[in-house]
């Protein structure tokens, strides 16, 4: 398999619910007027707490500093696994299951924090730019690694030096067992032709900016049978949407497309308190047992919490598996 380091330098940001009105115009511009912003990597995810915005340096210029905007201090690089020489953006993603053992777990063992963004088309593994040498050193035996530069794929080889970040034999700290929440919503993972974005503009703006949402700071532990979650990504010309079935019914059915099976997904939300960005192994903690059970999944990290989407028919098995895992880890 090939591992591509894509030609994007990304920032991970967070807009507060109360401050959304200050960013409505730049966000609409980034979604619908991409030729004017030159932004090629944009993802916006609404959760009950806030809006997570992941975007490249061109897009980041559109977000003015304010008290309502938090910016994670690192520059992140997206990695993409390609099998059989075919760009995975050309077909629907298989989810994190196929890369859990080969990418996510080895990076966790080397104390590399990852930020996951699964889309309809592919799975992006975001790593800090400063960790890239460790990433290459860790994965070079498993993958042919290429770096995208100006549209060309340039082979990357392992370096003896890791710029001060070296593979090490330190014992991995005992992983924190994070609580999980499984809301009752059923979710869809969909796409559409980007040329049809204007046709759904009114609906998309309404869902993103004017729909009723839990108040900022509302506890997810209290009566949250359903959870507000909506994710829109426009990356290198491909659109991906993740929404629950209530939101889906607001969109024209003939414009959105999903897999031939049209399956529904259930969510596993990871974290009782905001997870932060420095802890390693959070994604592996969920993706590894899913991979062991051959359960496909999408995985979307946000500024505060992580979210795994698993097939509806597997949710009972996943719940039992996570309960068993937590008993073993806490014993």
C-alpha positions in Angstrom: 0.0 0.0 0.0 1.0 3.6 -0.5 0.8 6.4 2.0 0.5 9.9 0.6 1.3 13.1 2.5 -1.0 15.5 0.8 -0.1 19.0 -0.3 -2.1 20.8 2.4 -1.0 22.6 5.6 -4.0 22.6 7.9 -5.2 24.4 10.9 -7.7 23.0 13.4 -10.0 25.7 14.8 -13.2 26.0 16.9 -16.0 28.6 16.7 -18.2 28.9 19.7 -22.0 28.6 19.3 -22.5 32.1 20.6 -19.9 33.5 18.2 -21.2 31.8 15.0 -22.9 35.0 13.9 -19.4 36.7 13.5 -18.3 33.9 11.1 -21.4 33.2 9.1 -20.2 35.3 6.1 -16.6 33.8 5.8 -18.0 30.2 6.3 -20.6 30.7 3.5 -17.8 32.1 1.3 -15.7 29.0 2.0 -18.6 26.6 1.3 -20.0 28.2 -1.8 -17.4 30.5 -3.3 -14.3 28.3 -3.1 -12.8 29.9 -6.3 -12.6 33.2 -4.5 -10.9 31.9 -1.4 -8.5 29.4 -3.1 -9.3 27.1 -0.2 -8.9 23.4 -1.2 -9.4 21.7 2.1 -12.4 22.7 4.2 -14.4 20.8 6.8 -17.0 22.2 9.2 -18.6 20.0 11.9 -21.3 21.1 14.3 -21.5 19.3 17.7 -23.6 20.3 20.7 -20.7 22.3 22.1 -19.2 24.2 19.1 -18.2 24.2 15.5 -14.9 22.5 14.5 -13.4 24.0 11.3 -10.4 22.3 9.7 -9.0 24.2 6.7 -5.9 25.0 4.8 -3.8 28.1 5.1 -5.7 29.9 2.3 -9.0 29.2 4.1 -7.6 30.1 7.5 -7.0 33.7 6.2 -10.8 34.1 6.0 -11.3 33.6 9.8 -10.5 36.8 11.7 -9.2 36.5 15.2 -11.7 37.0 18.0 -12.7 35.8 21.4 -15.1 33.3 19.7 -12.3 31.5 17.7 -10.0 29.0 19.2 -7.0 27.8 17.2 -5.0 24.7 18.0 -1.4 25.9 17.8 0.1 23.3 15.4 0.1 23.0 11.7 -1.3 19.6 10.6 -0.6 17.5 7.6 -3.2 15.1 6.1 -2.2 11.5 5.3 -4.1 9.3 2.9 -3.7 5.6 2.4 -4.0 4.4 -1.2 -4.3 0.8 -2.2 -3.5 -0.8 -5.6 -2.4 2.6 -7.0 -5.9 4.0 -7.0 -6.7 7.3 -5.4 -9.2 6.5 -2.7 -11.0 9.7 -3.4 -12.5 8.0 -6.5 -14.6 5.6 -4.5 -16.4 5.4 -1.2 -14.2 4.9 1.9 -14.0 1.7 3.8 -13.5 3.6 7.0 -10.8 3.4 9.6 -10.9 -0.3 10.0 -8.5 -1.0 7.2 -5.9 1.4 8.5 -6.3 0.9 12.3 -3.6 -1.7 12.6 -1.2 -0.4 9.9 -1.3 3.3 10.7 -3.2 4.4 13.8 -2.0 1.8 16.3 1.8 2.1 15.3 1.6 5.9 15.6 -0.1 5.7 19.0 2.8 3.4 20.1 5.2 6.1 19.1 3.3 8.8 21.0 2.1 10.5 17.9 -1.3 12.2 18.3 -3.6 12.0 15.3 -6.8 13.8 14.3 -9.1 11.8 12.1 -11.4 13.0 9.4 -13.4 10.3 7.5 -15.4 11.5 4.5 -17.6 9.8 2.0 -14.7 9.4 -0.3 -11.7 8.6 2.0 -10.1 8.8 5.4 -7.7 11.5 6.3 -5.2 11.0 9.1 -4.0 14.4 10.3 -0.6 14.5 12.1 1.3 17.5 13.4 3.9 18.8 10.9 6.6 18.6 13.6 5.9 14.8 14.0 6.3 14.0 10.4 9.8 12.5 10.7 8.5 10.1 13.4 5.5 9.2 11.2 7.8 8.4 8.2 10.2 6.4 10.4 7.3 4.5 12.0 5.4 3.6 8.8 8.2 3.3 6.1 8.4 -0.5 6.5 4.7 -0.9 5.9 4.1 1.6 3.2 5.6 3.2 0.1 5.5 6.8 1.3 5.0 9.8 -1.1 4.7 13.5 -0.5 2.5 15.5 -2.9 4.3 18.5 -4.1 2.8 20.7 -6.9 0.8 17.8 -8.3 3.7 15.4 -8.3 4.2 12.4 -6.0 7.7 12.5 -4.6 9.0 9.4 -2.8 9.9 9.9 0.9 12.6 7.9 2.5 13.3 7.2 6.1 15.8 9.5 7.7 18.4 8.5 10.3 17.7 11.7 12.1 14.2 12.5 13.4 14.8 16.2 14.1 14.9 15.5 17.8 11.9 13.3 17.7 13.1 9.7 17.8 11.5 6.4 17.9 11.9 5.2 21.4 11.4 2.2 23.6 9.6 4.1 26.4 6.6 2.3 27.8 3.4 3.7 26.4 1.6 5.5 29.3 -1.5 3.6 30.5 -4.3 4.7 28.3 -7.1 6.7 29.8 -10.4 4.9 29.5 -12.8 7.5 28.1 -16.5 7.2 28.6 -18.6 6.8 25.5 -22.1 8.0 24.6 -24.3 6.3 22.1 -27.1 8.6 21.0 -30.3 7.3 19.4 -29.9 9.2 16.1 -29.4 7.3 12.9 -26.9 8.9 10.6 -26.2 9.0 6.8 -22.9 9.5 5.1 -23.5 11.1 1.7 -22.0 13.1 -1.1 -23.2 15.3 -4.0 -21.9 16.8 -7.2 -20.2 20.1 -6.1 -21.8 21.8 -9.1 -25.2 21.2 -7.4 -24.2 23.1 -4.2 -26.2 26.2 -5.2 -29.3 24.1 -5.5 -29.1 23.1 -1.8 -27.7 26.4 -0.6 -30.8 27.5 1.3 -31.3 24.2 3.0 -27.6 23.8 3.9 -27.4 27.4 5.3 -30.6 26.7 7.4 -29.3 23.4 8.8 -25.8 24.8 9.6 -26.7 28.3 10.9 -30.3 28.5 11.9 -31.4 25.0 13.1 -32.4 24.6 16.7 -29.4 23.4 18.6 -28.7 22.6 22.3 -27.5 25.6 24.1 -23.7 26.1 24.4 -22.4 24.3 27.4 -25.3 22.0 27.7 -24.4 18.8 29.4 -24.4 15.8 27.1 -25.1 13.6 30.1 -28.6 15.0 30.7 -31.4 13.6 28.5 -29.3 13.6 25.3 -31.1 10.7 23.6 -30.2 12.4 20.3 -27.2 14.5 19.5 -26.8 17.5 17.2 -24.1 16.5 14.7 -23.7 17.7 11.1 -20.5 17.6 9.1 -19.8 19.2 5.7 -16.4 18.7 3.9 -15.3 20.2 0.6 -11.8 18.8 -0.1 -10.1 18.9 -3.4 -13.4 19.2 -5.2 -15.2 16.4 -3.4 -18.2 17.0 -1.1 -19.0 14.8 1.9 -21.9 15.2 4.3 -22.7 13.4 7.5 -26.1 14.1 9.1 -28.9 12.4 10.9 -32.0 11.2 9.2 -34.0 14.2 10.5 -31.6 16.6 8.7 -31.5 14.4 5.6 -35.2 14.8 5.1 -34.8 18.5 4.6 -32.6 18.0 1.5 -33.7 17.1 -2.0 -33.4 13.4 -2.3 -32.4 13.4 -5.9 -29.2 15.5 -5.3 -27.7 13.5 -2.5 -26.2 10.1 -3.1 -24.9 7.4 -0.7 -23.7 3.8 -1.1 -25.8 1.4 -3.0 -26.9 -0.2 0.2 -28.0 3.1 1.6 -27.1 1.9 5.1 -27.6 3.9 8.2 -25.0 4.5 10.9 -25.0 4.8 14.6 -22.6 7.0 16.6 -20.2 6.3 19.4 -19.1 9.6 20.9 -15.8 9.3 22.9 -15.1 11.5 25.9 -16.8 12.8 29.0 -14.7 15.9 29.2 -13.0 17.7 26.2 -10.2 15.4 25.0 -7.6 17.9 24.0 -4.9 17.3 21.3 -1.9 15.8 23.2 -3.2 12.5 24.4 -2.2 9.6 22.1 -4.1 6.5 21.4 -7.7 7.7 21.6 -8.5 6.8 18.0 -6.6 3.5 18.4 -8.7 2.7 21.5 -11.8 2.6 19.4 -10.6 1.6 16.0 -8.4 -1.3 17.1 -11.3 -3.4 18.5 -13.5 -2.5 15.6 -10.8 -3.7 13.2 -10.4 -6.9 15.2 -14.1 -7.6 14.8 -14.0 -6.5 11.1 -16.6 -3.8 11.7 -16.4 -0.9 9.3 -16.4 2.6 10.7 -16.1 6.3 9.9 -14.2 8.4 12.4 -14.5 12.2 12.9 -12.4 14.0 15.4 -13.6 17.4 16.6 -12.1 20.1 18.8 -13.6 18.7 21.9 -14.7 15.0 21.3 -14.2 12.1 18.9 -17.0 10.4 17.0 -17.1 6.9 15.4 -19.9 5.9 13.1 -20.6 2.2 12.8 -23.2 0.3 10.8 -26.6 0.3 12.5 -26.8 -3.5 12.5 -23.5 -3.7 14.4 -24.3 -1.2 17.2 -25.2 -3.9 19.8 -22.0 -5.8 19.1 -20.0 -2.6 19.4 -21.7 -1.7 22.7 -20.8 -5.1 24.2 -17.3 -5.0 22.8 -16.6 -1.5 24.4 -18.1 -2.7 27.7 -15.7 -5.7 27.7 -12.8 -3.5 26.7 -13.4 -1.1 29.5 -13.6 -3.8 32.1 -10.3 -5.2 30.9 -8.6 -1.9 30.8 -9.8 -0.9 34.3 -8.9 -4.2 35.9 
